[in-house]
Amino acid sequence: MEKLIRVLHNDDYPSLEKMETGNEDDYVKRVFQRLSSGQNRLYGLFVDGQLASLGGISIYAKHYVMLGRLRSDIRFRGNDFATEIMAYMMNESFQMEGIHWIGANTQEENLPARRVMKKIGLEPYTMIHGAITKDTSMLETGEKPWKTIHDIERKKALLRENYIDAASIFPYECYYPFPASDALFPDEKLQEWSFYENDNKTRFVITKKDQKKHHYLHAIYPWDDITEQNGLWETISLDYQELSKQNEEEETYIWMDLTKEEAKKLPANHSFTIPSPWILHGITKEQWQTKIGARHLSTMTKGGFLDG
């Protein structure tokens, strides 16, 4: 059996079409060209010239990589090719200049994918629901919206205190949270995102636009008291209404990442759609280098190189 893993290009599309994955409407086929260019790459594992498994990476903020888009031909399952291609992509990604963290998302009930994460050394960070809604009225209190923060240094201070120094996960995009670092917060992003804080400056919320098939107002709030803060949902609702008007011909939603505990605190009559939670797994470059070194030392010891 001849086996090869390599980057996929446009002329590899026929090989993708020949795969039998059991997925009749695979979005990877629809956006194959985009997923194999720019900040995205697709890798394929070929067996005797046939595409048996594929996966992809996406680079964010020049320093983070997300692994995903794992597909396997059902005729080759049972050979652990998914683990092999994921490990290959992780090793390739850490060779890229500037990459200091690699992660992947798996749904809670996807036990095979979670086993793959464990095999390649990715540890779970957090579990969150990507909750969406079009109606926040049940959470509004009739209080005035919060004040806009214009000063970029104030924005940086809030992010540092509540995310970077707290070693928290920051929802950089819908579906893509990362461990917070300065790399996620360049000035151009802080100018683009909207920041608001309450009158006594004890709470703030960030709203930003995103598009993943549909349009979203991504609301980011670093506390678990989302049902207790007067004016919070009035603030979010105003920005949502504006975004909806801009995209009146297309579906537009509010998106907020919620832990299981936060989701349980929503009132019984809430209008959020709360899908199965995603688990964020990841590893830093330093952790990866330590594991690689430990495996190398173990191999040498078992092989007798360090005996005697």
Steps between C-alpha positions, in 0.01 A plus 500: 500500500645834392398787727554874452381817679525833317335838447199491268463735202217588261581211269442256789127569500418187292665291773274662758192425289594133490509470879215309663447686828127443549445878492276583206522879540858569607582871524870420445413415140308826456783719626797279411690778326465742794601235753819425307623859461586813699508433875353153443656173390364153435711188540429160353613153601526284190518121496623357172405827333146510644392775742417314820483782754524878501521782750559870500655787691411867531734768632363775722671818621829371352571293814214250539406194295174309512495141375184360352299399192585139568354261244569130446400263226287229663689236300819586692360541851660300778854590394532801736562728201307783670750504786790478259395795284409716802841434657665580169314832469589596856868429444497692172324796660752533781775529236334819374648826614315665787256219584489461878170316558303231315147391577193317376130489582298183552137461592441354844335183370762435230702248699713375205617856427573559868713185505697632203564827689634306794723282283671798338550678832233771494351571843144627563480870592131580524154389390261759355167529322481728196162642605306707245181706507311776322302614804648633824178649641470242778841615633449874467417707808397830344818673619712725282776347283857515620749769403730456201872469570701690241846507659712219361726492807193442717400212274849349530492532878165321524616216276826460688335491842207276410652270239880506468595532868214269594628237252149477356364379169397782266232442231700641211239394243181297501616137538860607567596588857869515597709545815529878531825674407602837360507342153119485497462871567678717240391861483305452178280237668442719803394784273266268311335341805248694712558524877240612756510528880243564770485824700709382793757340266477156658381320187562525127385324186654472153297466181647418160378383163564152365375285216494122488240430230264734695577843645561527872539769760754327722446619860790441741445539873758359747269439799232243579231749612344561159148504647582744780652808335264788423552642153721216373245353260370840394857576392534175306154536346573846358806375314309193383219711359751709307673193357164345404411812302831482314430136406121507473501254210700241694468311828659688790537384860655588833770250599629461854734228623361348821633238737258232617465684831419829326245334273321355803458852641291618206130550581264219407340709225825597329515495120857379458573197289758308700665224296722223629811650661844507342815408687807710425822295507848643463872496566770767515821472304696461824276212611531338159879528503511345846284207388705450183817499708355252749388264222841523336673419830263207558569365151874523550478325837284217364734463208799461728676822405515617861559160655809437708 
